[in-house]
Amino acid sequence: MRAILATPPRMVENDGSIHFGTYRVPFRQVNILDAPLHSFFAPRFWKNFRLKEWQHFGIITPTHYFGAVIFDAKFMSVSFFYTYDRLQKTIFEFTRKLPSRSVKIASQVYNDRCRFEAPGYRMNFENKLDAGYHRILMDIDGDPERPAVKGEITIHEDLNVTEPLVQVSPITAQRPFYTHKAAVPASGRIQLGSQEIILERDTCLVLIDEQKTYYPYFSFWKWAMAAGYTAGKSLVAFNLCQNMIADDEDFNENCVWIDGKITCLKAARFEMGDAMNPWTMKTTDGAVDLSFKPEGRRVQKINIAGLIRSDFRQPFGLYNGRFTDERGVVHAIENVFGLAEEHVTRY
């Protein structure tokens, strides 16, 4: 297992040196704009334009899955909220786009927020990690085909209970990739038209995905994340990703959580065809061997004059397989709900 380091106060030092590695808690200063970006001088406005940052939550209940994101790509910003009814196998979605200047992304998760507000669509993420939680506030107008959505969800990320995945990887020596992920309990309520869904803390979970990265113009990733309770009431969760990081044996975001304790893994490898066909995921150290059967998916394509492109596919469904820990104990992963993603970009 690779070393998990104490987190420095800031990700980038005054001289531009970057703290690459795996860290115990999120940075209080995710000052990625102080990173060089290139081997030559880059003005701050250009670095800000090249930065892609988002906060994403996947909310898992016994009856529903909810996906919510606020994403600033700098050439535009996007927010979506979608609902998958796990019992009825139905899905509906709301998506909005705004100029980048109209959206706010949290600079850090200890005491800051994300905000996306458009006509008939309001999405806010309050980050209060010092107090052990995040909060989602949503208010979306309905239409003849989709119910109105209103809700408040508390995400219980207690750093004394759950060890998060905090990773800074080198795309190049000057271009960092920063992510913070965790799988934690949730509570609250969501109103879908006349239907009220109560989220109980002992049965509902949230997948946290925070990202700030200088992506290359051409980039890709394949991603898998899921969480659930075993028959013995243990919380098992995992995060796997294969992307453009060249040295991904040690610089990666691959991990498994058992009751909040993290185990970091070697590189992940994905096999899949069409997004709705079964996927397989394995790690090169043999610790994880999974299959994924999609139940539904979210798809989005963006093409702006052929210069800016995004091909996004995010299926969701059930994972099965096993995780072998460092002691050789095999943990079964049986019908654990989660999502997968394949994203190819030119931006």
Sequence and secondary structure as in RCSB ss.txt:
>XXXX:A:sequence
MRAILATPPRMVENDGSIHFGTYRVPFRQVNILDAPLHSFFAPRFWKNFRLKEWQHFGIITPTHYFGAVIFDAKF
MSVSFFYTYDRLQKTIFEFTRKLPSRSVKIASQVYNDRCRFEAPGYRMNFENKLDAGYHRILMDIDGDPERPAVK
GEITIHEDLNVTEPLVQVSPITAQRPFYTHKAAVPASGRIQLGSQEIILERDTCLVLIDEQKTYYPYFSFWKWAM
AAGYTAGKSLVAFNLCQNMIADDEDFNENCVWIDGKITCLKAARFEMGDAMNPWTMKTTDGAVDLSFKPEGRRVQ
KINIAGLIRSDFRQPFGLYNGRFTDERGVVHAIENVFGLAEEHVTRY
>XXXX:A:secstr
    B   SBSB TTS B  EEESS  SB  GGGS SSSS   HHHHHHHEEEEEEEEEE SSEEEEEEEEE SS
 EEEEEEEEETTTTEEEEEEEEE GGG B  S SSSEEEEEEETTEEEEEEEEGGGTEEEEEEEE  BTTB  EE
EEEEE   TTT   EEEEEEEETTEEEEEEEEEEEEEEEEEETTEEEEE TTT EEEEEEEEEE  SEEEEEEEE
EEEE TT  EEEEEEEEES S TTTSS  EEEETTEEEE   EEEE SSTTS EEEEETTSSEEEEEEEEEEEEE
EEEETTTEEEEEEEEEEEEEEEEE TTS EEEEEEEEEEEEEEEEE 
